[in-house]
Amino acid sequence: MSVRVGVIGGGLAGVAAALRCADAGAHVTLWESRARLGGVAGSFRRGELDVDTGQHVVLRCCTSYLAFLDRLGVRDQVALQDRLDIPVLAPGARPSRLRRTGLPAPFHLGAALLRYAPMPLADRLRVLRAALALGRVDPADPAVDGRAFGDWLAAHGQSPRAVATLWDLVGIATLNARAEKASLALAATVFQLGLLTDAAAGDVGWARVPLGRLHDDAARAALATAGVDVRTRAKVRALTAGPDGWRVAVTQKTHAQAGPGDPGPGGEEEYVVDRIVSAVPPTVATRLLPEGAFDLAAGWAERLGSSPIVDVHVVYDRRVLHHDFAAAVDSPVQWVFDRTDSSGARHVHPPDAQYVAVSLSAADDLVGMPLAALRELMLPALAAVLPDAASAHVLDFFVTREPHATFRAAPGQAALRPGPVTALPGVTLAGAWTATGWPATMEGAVRSGEAAAAAALAHTSVTAGVAA
C-alpha cells in the first residue's frame, strides 16, 4: 500500500512537494484554501484582463524553479535573456544599462559599472572592490547573518549614492528589504549566486503569459496527471495524531459556494494520511500544527515577520516603456514591466495601448496608502522616467497589495527559519520562509517543497498509525 501524503497549501512550495511525492509513488491529497493555486505568484481576472498578483522574475541560477517549469511543461512560456541586460532609468537622464560582457565572473560587469552614469566615477571604482570582498563573505556564518548589509557596505567604502543606485537596485527587489535593514548573509547569497560566481547566473527571465497560466492551470494539469487529488477552497482546520495516521479536518466550500472546477462535496470532511507537508505561512503553521512541532522559542513566527509588496498597474493609450522591463533610480519607481501581451490588454484596449506594472518592494510606507494618493505619487514619477508617459492618456489605474508577501529579511532571521523536519513524526515543512539558504523567492519556494517531500518520504515505515 502506497504511503498517503497530505499537502497543506497550494503555492509553489506545496505544488512542488505534491509532485515530488506523487512521482515517488505516494497517494497525495493537496488542500488549498483559495480558489487558485500559485500563492503569491499567481494571477486573477479583472474584467477582461489577466493581472499578476506580483511581478516575478527568474534568474538563470534558479535551477530548481526552471526544472519545476520543465516538470509543468511550460518552460517555453518564460523568456530568458541571452545575456544580462538591465535598462536603468532616471528622471531627466538618458537610460543607463547594466549589461554583462563575455568575461568570466566577477569581471563580466566591470565595463558596465565603469560606465554606470548614476554613480560618480570614484564610487564605481569602490563598487568593484566591494563586490570582490562580498564574494568572500560566508553566508552560513551566524555572525554574518546577524550583521546588517548596510553596515557592511559602509565599512567597505560604499557611499549612500552607491547604495541607492546599485546595491539597493538589486537588493530591494530580491530581498524585499533595504540594505540598512537586510541580513548580510542573505544579501551575500543574492549577489554571490546571481552576479559574482557565474557570469550567466544573473541573466533575467520573465513570464510571457499570466503567472496563473503557469502556476495554476499548468500546475493543476500536472498534478492531475500525477494522480494528485487537488482540493481548492478547502481550508484545513486541525491536525490530530491518531492510531491510523494523521487526521486532517477540512472545511470544503459547497458546490454553490465554490467556483467552476472545484472538486469535492461541501461541508466538513476528515482525511487520514501517513505524512503531512505543511506549506503554509509561518504564523498559520504555528496555529495549525500540534504543540511541539517547532524547537523554537514562543513568538518566533511573529519575530520572523513579513514585508509587503505593492504593485501599481497603469494602462496608457500609447507605448511609453520601450523595454520588456526596466529598473529606476532617483524615483519612487523601482522596477517597471510591460505586461501588455501577457495580460490580454490588446483585446480590451485600443491597439496602441500599453499596460505597465510597477513593482514596489519593501513597501511598508505604501501598502496602506489610499488609491488616490498612490495615483498622485506614481503617475508623475512614471512620467519623469518614461518621457512618453507625460503626454499619454491614462486609460486605467489600479493597485494590488500583498501585505505579507515575504518574510522580513532582517539580520538574525536565519535562527528563526526552521528546516523541513519537525519534531512531529511524519510532519515536514515547506515554504520560501524555511531554511532554504535563499531569500523569499520562487526558487526558494520550490527548493523548500522538494526538501520537505524528500524528508517526508525518507522513511516508509508506519508506527502507531503515524509516519515514523
Secondary structure, DSSP 8 states (H G I E B T S, - for coil): ---EEEEE--SHHHHHHHHHHHHTT-EEEEEESSSSSSTTS-EEEETTEEEESS--EEETT-HHHHHHHHHHT-GGGEEE-SS-EEEEE-TTS--EEEE--SS-TTGGGHHHHHT-TTS-HHHHHHHHHHHHHHTT--TT-HHHHTSBHHHHHHHTT--HHHIIIIIHHHHHHHHSS-GGGSBHHHHHHHHIIIIIS-TTTT-EEEESS-HHIIIIIIHHHHHHHTT-EEEESEEEEEEEEETTEEEEEEEE--TTTS-TT--S-SEEEEEEESEEEE-S-HHHHHHHS-TTS--S-TTHHHHH--EEEEEEEEEESS----SSEEEESSSS--EEEE-HHHHTGGGTS-TT-EEEEEEE-S-TTTTTS-HHHHHHHHHHHHHHHSGGGGS--EEEEEEEEEEEEE----TTGGGG---SB-SSTTEEE-STTSS-SS-SSHHHHHHHHHHHHHHHTS---EETTEE-
